[in-house]
């Protein structure tokens, strides 16, 4: 009987531990698309204090978005989202921006833009 009580106590302790770990407040929200008019400011803010290589890439992405060169912006965001020097939050922002630019590229493809079609095709091939 004593062994049964010890096993029950250990099980209850393990269950509580799993609940505490599973309900941690450190979980990160999944990325969400960023409105195109807010995208440059969001990237600039997220990468303001980034290491020089990541910050330069972010600057290039912002310039491409402002020039409406979404193919170039998309390729830059792909690189930026997986860059070794970016934080988890910076990667989340880059991924959200990539979702927005992907939507813009798809809209351009539906209007016959071959450059956008090539960009998306290349992404699919390297994925």
Secondary structure, DSSP 8 states (H G I E B T S, - for coil): -HHHHHHHHHHHHHHHHHHHHHT-TT---------HHHHHHHHHHHTTTS-HHHHHHHHHHHHHHHTT-HHHHHHHHHHHHT-TT--HHHHHHHHHHHHHHHHHHHHHHHTT-HHHHHHHHHHHHH-
